[in-house]
């Protein structure tokens, strides 16, 4: 999944600047980087996230995906 959607994310999502896979014993997280919080919010509302990524992952998830937005200073 990560490999399938990494490049489309970087190539097509406005403001996308990076994407990394974070793997721990207790879970897996995907860190998405954007130019600003507005670009991140737009991605979370867009089809690539809501339909493609979340839709394809939903059979594997025990709960709804947890999303958090952070801003750097």
C-alpha positions in Angstrom: 0.0 0.0 0.0 2.7 2.5 1.0 4.6 1.9 -2.2 1.5 1.9 -4.4 0.4 5.4 -3.2 3.6 7.1 -2.3 4.5 8.4 -5.8 0.9 9.4 -6.8 0.7 11.3 -3.5 4.0 13.2 -4.2 3.1 13.7 -7.9 -0.5 14.8 -7.7 -1.4 16.2 -4.2 -0.9 20.0 -4.0 1.6 21.0 -1.4 2.9 17.5 -0.8 6.6 17.5 0.0 7.3 14.0 1.5 5.9 10.7 2.8 7.6 8.2 5.1 6.5 4.9 6.6 7.0 4.6 10.4 7.0 1.0 11.6 6.8 0.0 15.3 5.9 -3.3 17.0 2.5 -1.9 18.1 1.5 -0.1 14.8 2.4 1.3 11.5 2.1 5.1 10.8 2.5 7.1 7.6 4.0 10.6 7.9 2.9 12.9 5.2 4.6 16.3 4.8 3.0 19.4 3.2 3.9 23.0 2.6 1.2 24.1 5.0 -1.8 22.9 7.1 -4.4 23.9 4.5 -2.8 21.6 1.9 -2.9 18.7 4.5 -6.5 19.4 5.3 -7.4 19.4 1.6 -5.6 16.0 1.1 -7.6 14.5 4.0 -10.8 15.6 2.3 -9.8 14.5 -1.2 -10.5 11.3 -3.1 -6.9 9.9 -3.0 -7.2 9.7 0.8 -10.9 9.1 1.4 -11.7 6.7 -1.4 -8.4 5.1 -2.5 -6.1 4.8 0.5 -8.7 4.5 3.3 -11.0 2.4 1.1 -8.4 -0.1 0.3 -7.1 -0.3 3.8 -10.5 -0.5 5.5 -10.7 -4.4 5.5 -7.4 -4.5 7.3 -8.2 -1.9 10.0 -9.5 -2.7 13.4 -10.7 0.9 13.9 -11.0 4.1 11.9 -7.6 5.5 10.9 -6.4 8.1 13.4 -5.2 11.3 11.7 -3.4 14.2 13.4 -2.2 17.5 11.9 1.0 19.1 13.2 2.4 22.4 12.3 6.1 23.2 12.7 7.4 26.6 14.0 
